[in-house]
């Protein structure tokens, strides 16, 4: 065969590609032998990620009865009077929707089981089969009714405009539309709620709107006049519950925008929806719901307008309600009072510490997998053949170019659909913890890949050439010469990423994982102790990150001494 022939050149190229692939496989093999602790964590994480759960495929009511539990979803962060921790025992929940869920479960002969979820993602969790019903102040709309089963209303809500008592210029809805001090009025509302829709339709561009994720945050910002906020549009039952805690706010005008709170079920769960409707109607007729609502000071004459309640003889009955929304005959919960000081730390600090454990578990499980994956991606980009280099480059750029919250959402909600497409009828799913670990590891692996790539490229090229001239293989030179030096250079930025990962676990609350930040929002908005619990949360994050910084500094110092020695 002649030298320089096309066949020879093609054969040599294929042989070189094969050698590079073998070299990369050798590195992987060596890493798996040498980094046993990393491998163990990675294997554990992979097991978690691939841990599949059978989805709930039976009919709704039959599934609930067979399981013996009714799983209902809500978001504690929304606070009272819906679902919120008990002041004297924050590990337990209370609220009128908690009691309604217990009432429905009791009627079905099962136990009620609460499932935490981000408010706007609760219908998605129900679509996944994680929960049976959504019970968390969801307003009836035509779009929701078209997509989900919607129960008969268990509460008729209205919207109340709130203003500061010190603002004498705001006395009516007409005043809201008038310019104030040369600017438009600003109204705070809960984002995505009926209040936002109403104020947008009513005022259009004649007012500015400030969106908040928590109702108490919106009211507090209005009370303090933050960001030039003049008023708050709030659901009337929420204002009736929290009124004692916001002494500087007052109602402006009459309630408006009447609507309905309904329970949501999957569209196919018609039998479960009928059972829920039966419980609600019966509870309205026999006065059970009136007693529950009065307990939380949210019963008013609007609820009596349905005319469903009857007395023991079956006659139509209109209960007496005073002007504060209290039923004189009903047992009443204590009104909302902000708590603070050491007492709130003692009562709720344990929950924050427990949630900090989830933050640590997510971080220490995801980061080793991210580092290992990132190193492999870096080696594939630098030394792999084109069929490894191109996918590795695309992986890094795609992951770095999309936000973590989107990646988590796709993993948690899209993977079950893909599994159902690949394995029809299998009903396989993925749990929230596994999805969180996978999302964090994938997201951070792209950044670790770039860190390692920069570290490896910073090593003088002559060192690799010298190693090869001494008879070392490329794989051996990488293991013994290049990667150890690159690791020393990569430690500081990797440490920064690890510390950042502790804080980025907060995003995992979008897929129902309750870590430190989510628990803080729940407890702070429930107790009103934003400062005290905020300081404790900051100290817990510091306790997680500072030891890591100290350990890394010592490791860098030790590696530097070894290098000089």
C-alpha positions in Angstrom: 0.0 0.0 0.0 1.4 3.3 -1.0 2.3 5.9 1.7 -0.1 8.8 1.6 -3.0 6.9 0.0 -6.6 7.9 1.0 -7.2 4.5 2.6 -4.1 4.9 4.9 -5.1 8.4 5.9 -8.6 7.4 6.8 -7.4 4.4 8.7 -5.0 6.5 10.7 -7.7 9.0 11.6 -10.0 6.2 12.8 -7.2 4.7 14.8 -6.3 8.0 16.4 -10.0 8.6 17.3 -10.1 5.1 18.8 -7.0 5.8 20.9 -8.5 9.1 22.1 -11.7 7.3 23.1 -9.7 4.6 24.8 -7.7 7.3 26.6 -10.9 9.0 27.8 -12.3 5.7 28.9 -9.1 5.0 30.8 -9.4 8.3 32.7 -13.0 7.5 33.5 -12.0 4.1 34.8 -9.2 5.5 36.9 -11.5 8.2 38.4 -14.1 5.6 39.3 -11.4 3.5 41.1 -9.6 6.4 42.8 -12.6 8.6 43.8 -14.6 5.9 45.5 -16.4 8.3 47.7 -17.5 10.4 44.7 -18.5 7.3 42.9 -20.6 6.1 45.8 -22.5 9.4 46.0 -22.9 9.5 42.2 -24.3 6.0 42.2 -26.7 6.8 45.0 -27.8 10.0 43.2 -28.3 8.1 40.0 -30.4 5.6 41.9 -32.5 8.4 43.4 -33.0 10.0 40.0 -34.1 6.8 38.4 -36.3 5.8 41.3 -39.6 5.5 39.6 -43.0 5.5 41.2 -46.2 4.1 39.7 -48.5 6.9 38.8 -52.1 6.8 40.0 -54.1 5.5 37.1 -57.3 4.3 38.8 -60.5 6.3 39.0 -60.3 9.1 41.5 -62.7 8.0 44.2 -61.6 4.3 43.9 -58.0 5.3 44.2 -58.6 7.3 47.3 -60.6 4.5 48.9 -58.0 1.9 48.1 -55.2 4.0 49.5 -57.1 5.0 52.6 -56.0 8.7 52.3 -57.2 11.8 50.5 -54.2 13.7 49.4 -55.0 17.4 49.1 -52.6 20.1 48.0 -52.1 23.6 49.3 -49.3 26.1 49.9 -48.7 27.0 53.6 -46.9 30.2 52.4 -50.3 31.7 51.6 -51.0 31.8 55.3 -54.3 32.3 57.1 -57.2 31.8 57.2 -56.6 29.1 54.5 -53.7 26.9 55.6 -51.1 27.9 58.1 -49.0 26.5 61.0 -50.6 26.6 64.5 -49.0 29.3 66.6 -48.6 27.0 69.6 -47.3 24.0 67.6 -45.9 25.0 64.2 -45.6 21.4 63.2 -49.4 21.1 62.9 -51.6 22.9 60.5 -54.9 24.8 60.9 -57.2 26.9 58.7 -60.7 26.6 57.4 -59.4 24.6 54.3 -57.6 22.2 56.7 -60.9 21.5 58.4 -62.8 21.3 55.1 -60.3 18.7 53.9 -60.8 16.7 57.1 -64.5 17.0 56.6 -64.3 15.6 53.1 -62.0 12.8 54.1 -64.2 11.8 57.0 -67.2 11.6 54.7 -65.3 9.3 52.4 -64.1 7.2 55.4 -60.4 7.9 54.8 -57.7 10.1 56.4 -56.8 13.5 55.0 -53.1 13.9 54.0 -51.7 17.3 53.3 -49.2 17.8 50.4 -47.2 21.1 50.2 -46.8 22.7 46.8 -46.2 26.1 45.3 -49.6 27.8 44.9 -49.5 28.3 41.1 -48.1 24.8 40.5 -50.7 22.9 42.5 -52.8 22.1 39.4 -49.7 20.7 37.7 -49.0 18.5 40.7 -52.6 17.2 40.4 -52.1 16.5 36.7 -49.0 14.5 37.7 -51.1 12.4 40.1 -49.2 13.6 43.2 -52.4 14.9 44.8 -56.1 14.1 44.5 -57.7 17.5 45.0 -56.5 21.2 45.2 -58.0 23.1 48.1 -56.3 26.5 48.5 -58.4 29.5 47.6 -58.6 28.9 43.9 -61.1 31.1 42.2 -63.6 29.7 39.7 -62.9 30.8 36.2 -64.1 29.6 32.9 -60.6 28.5 31.8 -60.1 26.5 35.0 -63.6 24.9 34.6 -62.7 23.9 31.1 -59.5 22.1 32.2 -60.3 20.8 35.6 -63.3 19.5 37.6 -64.5 22.4 39.8 -66.6 21.8 42.8 -69.6 23.8 43.9 -68.3 26.9 45.7 -67.4 26.4 49.3 -66.9 30.1 49.9 -68.2 33.3 48.2 -65.4 35.8 48.4 -65.3 39.5 47.7 -62.4 42.0 47.2 -61.8 44.8 49.7 -59.7 47.9 48.9 -57.4 48.9 51.8 -55.7 52.2 52.5 -53.7 53.7 55.3 -55.6 55.5 58.0 -53.2 58.4 57.8 -54.0 58.9 54.1 -57.1 61.1 54.2 -57.1 61.6 50.4 -58.1 58.0 49.8 -61.8 57.6 50.8 -63.4 55.8 47.8 -62.7 53.9 44.6 -63.0 57.2 42.7 -60.1 58.7 44.7 -58.0 55.7 43.7 -58.3 56.8 40.0 -57.3 60.4 40.7 -53.6 61.5 40.4 -51.9 61.9 43.8 -49.0 64.2 44.3 -48.4 64.4 40.5 -48.4 60.6 40.0 -50.7 57.7 39.6 -51.8 55.7 42.6 -50.0 52.4 43.2 -52.0 49.3 44.3 -50.4 46.1 45.7 -52.0 42.8 44.8 -51.3 39.1 45.0 -49.8 38.2 41.6 -52.0 35.8 39.6 -55.0 36.2 41.8 -58.5 37.6 41.2 -57.5 40.9 42.7 -54.9 41.5 39.9 -57.5 40.7 37.2 -60.1 43.0 38.8 -57.8 46.0 39.2 -56.5 45.7 35.7 -60.0 45.6 34.2 -61.3 48.3 36.5 -58.5 50.9 36.4 -56.5 49.9 33.3 -53.5 52.2 33.0 -54.8 54.8 35.5 -53.1 53.1 38.4 -49.7 51.3 38.8 -49.8 47.7 40.1 -47.2 46.2 42.4 -47.3 42.4 42.4 -46.5 40.3 45.5 -46.2 36.6 46.2 -47.6 36.8 49.7 -50.7 38.5 51.0 -49.1 39.7 54.2 -46.2 41.1 52.3 -48.6 43.1 50.2 -50.5 44.5 53.2 -47.3 45.3 55.1 -45.8 47.2 52.1 -49.1 49.2 51.9 -49.1 49.9 55.6 -45.5 51.1 55.5 -45.9 53.0 52.2 -43.0 51.2 50.6 -42.2 52.0 46.9 -45.0 54.6 47.0 -47.7 52.0 47.4 -51.0 53.7 48.3 -53.5 50.9 48.6 -53.9 47.1 48.7 -56.7 45.1 47.0 -57.3 42.0 49.1 -59.6 39.1 49.4 -62.2 40.0 52.0 -61.7 36.8 54.1 -58.0 37.4 54.2 -58.5 41.0 55.4 -61.1 39.9 58.0 -58.6 37.4 59.4 -55.5 39.6 59.4 -57.2 43.0 60.3 -56.0 43.0 63.9 -52.4 42.6 62.8 -52.5 45.6 60.5 -53.8 48.4 62.8 -52.8 51.2 60.4 -54.9 49.9 57.5 -58.6 50.4 57.0 -61.2 49.4 54.4 -61.9 51.9 51.6 -65.4 51.6 50.1 -67.6 48.6 49.9 -66.4 45.1 48.9 -66.4 44.4 45.1 -65.6 41.7 42.6 -67.6 38.8 44.1 -66.4 35.3 43.1 -66.1 31.7 44.2 -63.5 29.5 45.9 -63.7 26.0 44.5 -61.9 22.7 44.9 -60.2 21.4 41.8 -60.0 17.8 40.7 -58.8 16.1 37.5 -61.4 16.3 34.8 -61.6 12.5 34.6 -62.3 12.1 38.4 -66.0 12.8 38.1 -66.9 10.3 40.9 -64.5 12.1 43.3 -65.9 15.5 42.3 -69.4 14.3 43.0 -68.4 13.2 46.4 -66.7 16.5 47.2 -69.8 18.4 46.0 -72.0 16.3 48.2 -69.9 17.0 51.3 -69.9 20.8 50.6 -73.6 21.1 50.0 -74.4 19.0 53.1 -72.0 21.1 55.2 -73.7 24.2 54.0 -77.1 22.9 54.8 -76.4 21.6 58.3 -74.4 24.7 59.3 -71.0 22.9 59.6 -69.3 25.2 57.1 -70.8 28.3 58.9 -69.3 27.1 62.1 -65.9 26.5 60.5 -65.9 29.9 58.8 -67.1 31.7 61.9 -64.3 30.1 63.8 -61.8 32.0 61.6 -64.0 35.2 61.5 -64.8 35.0 57.8 -68.5 34.2 57.9 -70.6 37.0 56.6 -74.1 37.6 55.2 -72.9 37.0 51.6 -72.5 33.3 52.5 -76.1 33.2 53.6 -77.3 34.4 50.2 -77.2 30.9 48.8 -80.1 30.0 51.1 -79.0 26.4 51.6 -78.9 26.2 55.4 -81.8 24.6 57.2 -82.5 23.9 60.9 -83.1 20.6 62.6 -86.7 20.6 61.4 -85.7 21.2 57.8 -86.8 24.9 57.7 -84.8 27.6 56.0 -82.4 29.2 58.4 -80.6 32.5 58.4 -77.9 32.7 61.1 -77.2 35.9 62.9 -73.9 37.6 62.1 -72.6 40.8 63.7 -70.7 43.4 61.7 -67.3 41.9 62.4 -68.1 38.6 60.7 -68.4 36.6 63.9 -71.1 34.1 64.7 -71.9 34.6 68.4 -72.6 30.9 68.8 -69.5 29.6 67.1 -66.1 28.7 68.7 -63.5 31.2 67.5 -59.8 31.0 66.9 -57.5 33.7 68.2 -57.1 36.6 65.8 -53.8 37.0 64.0 -51.1 38.5 66.1 -47.5 39.1 65.1 -45.0 37.3 67.3 -41.4 37.9 67.8 -38.4 37.8 70.0 -36.9 34.6 71.5 -40.3 33.0 71.8 -40.8 32.7 68.0 -37.2 31.4 67.7 -37.9 28.7 70.3 -41.3 27.8 68.7 -40.3 27.8 65.0 -36.5 27.6 64.9 -36.5 23.8 65.0 -38.4 23.7 61.8 -35.8 25.9 60.1 -33.0 23.7 61.4 -34.8 20.7 60.1 -35.3 22.3 56.6 -31.6 23.3 56.7 -30.9 19.6 56.8 -32.8 19.2 53.5 -30.7 22.0 52.0 -27.5 20.2 53.1 -28.7 16.9 51.8 -29.6 18.3 48.4 -26.2 20.1 48.1 -23.9 17.3 49.2 -25.7 14.9 47.0 -25.8 17.0 43.9 -22.4 18.7 43.9 -20.2 15.6 43.7 -22.3 14.4 40.7 -22.0 17.8 39.2 -18.2 17.8 39.6 -17.8 14.4 38.2 -20.0 15.1 35.2 -18.4 18.4 34.6 -14.9 16.9 34.6 -16.0 14.3 32.0 -17.6 16.9 29.9 -14.3 19.0 30.0 -12.2 16.0 29.0 -14.6 15.1 26.2 -14.3 18.6 24.8 -10.6 18.8 25.1 -9.4 15.3 24.3 -12.4 13.3 22.9 -13.2 12.5 19.3 -15.7 14.7 17.5 -18.6 12.4 18.4 -17.9 13.1 22.0 -16.7 16.6 21.7 -19.7 18.0 19.8 -22.4 16.6 22.2 -20.4 17.7 25.2 -20.1 21.2 23.9 -23.9 21.3 23.1 -24.6 20.0 26.6 -22.6 22.7 28.3 -24.0 25.5 26.2 -27.6 24.3 26.5 -27.5 23.9 30.3 -25.7 27.2 30.9 -28.2 29.0 28.6 -31.4 27.9 30.4 -32.5 28.9 34.0 -32.4 26.3 36.8 -36.1 26.7 37.6 -37.0 25.7 34.0 -34.7 22.7 34.1 -36.3 21.6 37.4 -39.7 22.1 36.0 -39.0 20.1 32.9 -37.4 17.2 34.8 -40.2 17.0 37.3 -43.2 17.4 34.9 -41.8 16.3 31.5 -40.0 13.1 32.5 -43.2 11.3 33.5 -44.7 12.2 30.2 -41.7 11.0 28.2 -41.7 7.8 30.2 -45.4 7.3 29.4 -44.6 7.9 25.7 -41.7 5.4 25.7 -43.5 2.9 27.9 -47.2 3.3 27.4 -49.3 2.2 30.3 -46.4 1.8 32.7 -47.5 4.8 34.8 -43.9 5.6 35.9 -43.0 8.9 37.6 -40.1 10.5 39.5 -40.2 11.9 43.0 -39.5 15.5 44.0 -36.2 14.9 45.8 -34.7 12.9 42.9 -35.8 15.6 40.4 -34.2 18.3 42.6 -30.9 16.4 42.8 -30.9 15.8 39.1 -31.7 19.4 38.2 -29.1 20.8 40.5 -26.4 18.4 39.3 -27.1 19.0 35.7 -27.2 22.7 36.1 -23.9 23.0 38.0 -22.1 20.3 35.9 -22.0 22.8 33.0 -20.3 25.4 35.1 -17.9 22.8 36.6 -17.0 21.7 33.1 -15.9 25.2 32.1 -14.0 25.5 35.4 -12.1 22.3 34.7 -11.6 23.1 31.0 -10.0 26.5 32.0 -7.9 24.8 34.7 -6.6 22.1 32.3 -5.8 24.6 29.6 -3.9 26.8 32.0 -1.3 24.0 32.5 1.6 24.6 30.1 1.4 22.5 27.0 5.0 21.5 27.4 4.2 19.3 30.4 2.0 17.1 28.4 4.6 16.9 25.6 7.3 16.1 28.1 5.2 13.3 29.6 4.5 11.8 26.2 8.2 12.0 25.3 9.0 10.0 28.5 6.7 7.2 27.3 3.6 8.0 29.2 0.2 7.5 27.5 -2.1 10.4 27.2 -4.4 8.9 29.8 -1.6 8.4 32.3 -0.3 11.9 31.7 -3.7 13.4 32.3 -4.1 11.4 35.5 -0.7 11.9 37.0 0.4 15.3 35.6 -2.4 17.5 34.3 -5.6 16.8 36.3 -3.9 17.1 39.8 -2.5 20.5 38.9 -5.7 21.6 37.3 -7.7 20.5 40.4 -5.5 22.8 42.6 -6.4 25.7 40.3 -10.1 24.8 40.2 -10.7 24.5 43.9 -11.5 28.2 44.6 -14.1 28.6 41.9 -15.5 25.2 42.7 -15.9 26.2 46.3 -17.7 29.3 45.3 -20.1 27.2 43.2 -20.7 24.8 46.1 -21.6 27.7 48.4 -23.9 29.1 45.7 -25.5 25.7 45.4 -26.6 25.9 49.0 -28.6 29.0 48.2 -29.8 27.8 44.8 -31.6 24.9 46.5 -34.3 27.5 47.3 -35.5 27.1 43.7 -36.4 23.5 44.4 -39.5 24.7 46.2 -41.1 25.0 42.7 -41.3 21.2 42.7 -42.6 20.8 46.3 -39.3 20.4 48.1 -39.4 22.3 51.3 -35.9 23.5 52.1 -34.6 26.3 54.3 -35.8 29.3 52.3 -39.3 27.9 51.6 -39.7 27.1 55.3 -38.6 30.6 56.2 -41.2 32.1 54.0 -43.9 29.9 55.4 -43.0 30.6 59.1 -42.2 34.3 58.7 -45.5 35.0 56.9 -47.4 32.9 59.4 -45.9 34.5 62.5 -45.0 37.9 61.1 -41.5 37.5 62.5 -39.6 38.5 59.4 -36.6 39.9 61.1 -36.1 37.2 63.8 -36.5 34.2 61.6 -34.6 36.0 58.8 -31.6 36.4 61.0 -31.8 32.7 62.1 -32.1 31.7 58.4 -29.0 33.8 57.5 -27.0 32.2 60.4 -28.0 28.7 59.2 -26.8 29.5 55.7 -23.6 30.9 57.1 -23.1 27.8 59.2 -23.4 25.7 56.0 -21.0 27.8 53.9 -18.3 29.1 56.2 -16.9 25.7 57.3 -16.6 24.8 53.6 -14.6 28.0 52.9 -12.2 27.2 55.9 -11.8 23.6 54.8 -11.0 24.7 51.2 -8.4 27.2 52.4 -6.7 24.6 54.4 -6.7 22.2 51.5 -5.3 24.8 49.2 -2.6 25.5 51.7 -1.7 21.8 52.0 -1.6 21.4 48.3 0.6 24.4 48.0 3.0 23.0 50.5 3.1 19.7 48.7 3.9 21.6 45.5 6.8 23.5 47.1 8.0 20.3 48.7 
